[in-house]
């Protein structure tokens, strides 16, 4: 509820990182990198629904879930060029620095 709050995402997958099983993770990262806060919040709310995940897993392109007002061209370009190395780096950080097990979730807070 605070305008002073920041949210970030780190991916810590439990399975081998491939193009077909990282669509949502890459969509989240692309949205963080290309969209303003209000569009980002709305898009993420839509993206995290179970039916959206099932639809993407069955082959629906993620661009079908863009919301009005999003910069679709910028999002799609970033999504299509976002490599798997970034997710692998996230995974390494989670496991080597944060000492999380593969797939383990955590909330990390740093405040005053």
C-alpha positions in Angstrom: 0.0 0.0 0.0 3.0 2.3 0.2 4.4 4.2 -2.7 7.8 3.6 -1.1 7.7 -0.2 -1.5 9.7 -1.9 -4.1 9.2 -5.5 -5.3 11.7 -7.6 -7.2 11.6 -11.2 -8.4 14.3 -13.9 -8.3 13.7 -17.1 -10.1 14.8 -20.4 -8.3 13.5 -23.1 -10.6 13.6 -26.7 -9.5 13.8 -28.2 -13.0 16.2 -27.8 -15.9 15.8 -24.3 -17.4 14.5 -24.5 -21.0 12.6 -22.1 -23.3 9.3 -24.0 -22.9 9.2 -24.1 -19.1 10.3 -20.5 -18.4 7.6 -18.6 -20.4 6.0 -17.1 -17.3 9.3 -16.3 -15.6 10.5 -14.6 -18.8 7.2 -12.8 -19.1 7.5 -11.4 -15.6 11.1 -10.3 -16.1 10.2 -8.7 -19.5 7.3 -6.8 -17.9 9.5 -5.6 -15.0 12.0 -4.2 -17.5 9.5 -2.6 -19.9 6.3 -1.5 -18.3 5.2 1.3 -15.9 4.0 0.3 -12.4 0.3 0.3 -13.0 0.5 -1.8 -16.1 3.0 -4.1 -14.5 0.7 -4.7 -11.5 -2.3 -5.4 -13.7 -0.3 -7.7 -16.0 1.2 -9.7 -13.1 -2.2 -10.1 -11.5 -3.4 -11.6 -14.8 -0.3 -13.7 -15.4 -0.3 -15.4 -12.0 -3.7 -16.9 -12.4 -3.8 -20.7 -12.7 -5.8 -20.7 -15.9 -3.3 -18.4 -17.5 -0.4 -20.6 -16.5 -2.3 -23.7 -17.9 -3.0 -21.8 -21.1 0.6 -20.8 -21.6 1.8 -24.3 -20.8 -0.5 -25.6 -23.5 1.0 -23.3 -26.1 -0.8 -20.0 -26.0 1.6 -17.1 -26.6 2.1 -14.8 -23.7 1.4 -11.8 -25.8 -2.3 -12.9 -25.8 -2.4 -11.9 -22.1 -1.1 -8.3 -22.5 -3.5 -5.7 -21.0 -4.7 -2.5 -22.6 -2.1 0.3 -22.1 0.9 -2.0 -22.1 3.7 -1.2 -24.6 3.2 -4.5 -26.4 6.0 -4.1 -29.0 8.6 -3.2 -26.3 7.4 -6.1 -24.1 7.5 -8.6 -27.0 10.9 -7.6 -28.1 12.4 -7.9 -24.6 10.5 -11.2 -24.0 11.9 -12.7 -27.3 15.5 -11.6 -26.6 15.6 -12.3 -22.9 18.0 -15.3 -22.7 17.9 -18.2 -20.3 21.2 -17.0 -18.8 19.4 -14.4 -16.6 17.2 -17.1 -15.1 20.3 -19.3 -14.6 22.0 -16.4 -12.8 19.0 -16.0 -10.6 19.0 -19.7 -9.8 22.7 -19.6 -9.0 22.3 -16.6 -6.7 19.4 -18.2 -4.9 21.2 -21.4 -4.3 24.8 -20.2 -3.7 24.2 -16.9 -1.9 20.8 -17.3 -0.3 21.4 -21.0 0.4 17.9 -22.0 -1.0 17.2 -25.5 -2.3 16.1 -25.8 -5.9 12.5 -24.6 -6.1 12.5 -23.3 -2.6 10.6 -20.0 -2.1 11.5 -17.2 0.2 10.6 -13.6 1.0 13.6 -11.3 1.6 13.0 -7.9 3.1 15.4 -5.0 3.5 13.9 -2.0 5.2 14.7 0.9 7.5 
